[in-house]
Amino acid sequence: MHAVRRTSWLLLTGLVLALGLAGCQSRPELDLTHMRPATVGEARPDVSFWGETVTYPFEVKYSTARDERGVEWEFAYMDEFIGEDISKAPTLVLVHGKGAAAGYWSELMETALEAGLRVVALDIPGYGKSIPGNLDAPLARTFEDTRQAWHRIASDELNIDNATYLGHSMGGQWVIGYTLSYPDAVDKLIVAATAGFEEYPRNITLPGGEVPWMDPVYAHDYDTWNETWAFTGRLDRERNTTEQQIRDFYYFKKRDPNTGEVTESDVGFFKKDGPDARWLTEARVGMIDGPQEELELWVIAYTRDIYSMGMELNREDPNSLFKRLTEIDIPVFIAFGADEPLIPTTVATGNTDLRNEVIKPAYMKLAEQGPKPVVKLYEGVGHFIHTDVPETFNNDVVDFVYNGRVSGPTEDPAKYEAAAVELPADVAAFVEADETAVRSGDVAAIMANYHPDFQSDGRDYEAQTNLYKTYGNQLKAKYEVEITGLEIEGDKALVDGAITTSFGKANLKGTYLIKEDGKWMWYGNRK
């Protein structure tokens, strides 16, 4: 009797293992011999920077195709495979983020190629090696324009019937939109530190009135966009960014303009150094001394693509890209760094909680029709997962392409719950007093809630007073303080949360309160 039970148990175990392994594709181990280092040479104004001075880890090919409006776009891309039968190999298509280029995928391409994948990495027009061939193309292009053109290249020239598409940051939104437009062309979707999971207001309120900053009506009208977005000053700021500013920001540094003191910053690109991080840094720095027409096209694309993202994500649009996530019914892998510094985009969207306000809503929509997405947050990692932890992330990507799985631990966003913070009575009284004062418009009453030594992002007590004198009437209409995190130590308190006004939300993370004579006051972030 015991022998029969044992035999039955062994058979059952074997069956379970067989079922668990069914559908799992084996991962070959191949030798990659023709990869070269991606490099950035010395830039010259009379030599194409992206065409001649910058190299990618593999041969770059070029194709042109028209969008549905008949506009022609040139795409630069790498297309590599080192296995024996490309017709049987899974294909991985890589789409870079805003301001980046396909050359920063070298480590991921190496891992994926050695695992037997066909890998295609493209440059969106306006970036990387897709800059020189598009210098005469319209400045006002949408993501959908480029998706349409790329689809013609992928299907007609490269014979890619379907593939796993991986997008980083802005590229994540690009591949989400590509999946919605061409669902038969995508069999799995990977988004890393992705845009596309937040919606933006179509109009933003400024002292002079409402500005339609994300209105799709001028999607193909560059002059109207330029005039509408003039209030941001972003084009000139990016044109005039110095080498030192680039290097500081990319590596989470900030520099005091008066003393030159360098300190850690809360925002940046690379938490860890590596070849792809260095390559992208040198490429951005090199553009300064290269042909100005190439820099100008990059600056416009880098700036205008904030609008390109937002116009697809209007809160007022019943068919926004975010609302259409429910239409995706394929396996999805969502990857974020646990220390993500750029998402959520609090100033534009009002969101402050990555897990509860970005990942969870997207996860729930994606799970409506398709399988539950695989979600992983990488500890100690920022916005560039594939450069911060290349070995771990790159292997996760390959495993997901083959088998729909990644290494643990993974997350279950359905179980996320926003942490509730019960404020002490004296802090709650301070918040109420601050809100009441601002809504009254009485500047003296407002500034009574600020310590004389207030300092925040370069604004001292006097500057803050002048701010309320200038914008007090607009702030009266809407002003709410939400504290979601509070650490009190003696007479100081470190807070997290946001202030919501008619201008949008301001993040309070890293802001201090100080207690004097039994009363809490704003003390600023001390920067």
Secondary structure, 3 states (H helix, E strand, C coil): CHHHHHHHHHHHHHHHHHHHHCCCCCCCCCCCCCCCCCEECCCCCCCCHHHHHEECCCCCEEEEEECCCCCEEEEEEEEECCCCCHHHCCEEEEECCCCCCHHHHHHHHHHHHHCCCEEEEEECCCCHHHCHHHCCCCCCCCHHHHHHHHHHHHHHHCCCCCEEEEEECHHHHHHHHHHHHCHHHEEEEEEECCCCCCCECCCEEECCEEECCCCHHHCCCHHHHHHHHHHHCHHHHHHCCCHHHHHHHHCCEEECCCCCCEEECCCCCCCCCCHHHHHHHHHHHHHHHCCHHHHHHHHHHHHHHHHHHHHCCECCCCCCCCHHHHHCCCCEEEEEECCCCCCCCHHHHCCCCHHHHHHHHHHHHHHHHCCCCEEEEECCCCCCHHHHCHHHHHHHHHHHHHHCCCCCCCECHHHCCCCCCCCCHHHHHHHHHHHHHHHHCCHHHHHCCECCCCEECCEEHHHHHHHHHHHHHHHHHCEEEEEEEEEEECCEEEEEEEEEECCEEEECCCEEEEEECCEEEEEECCC
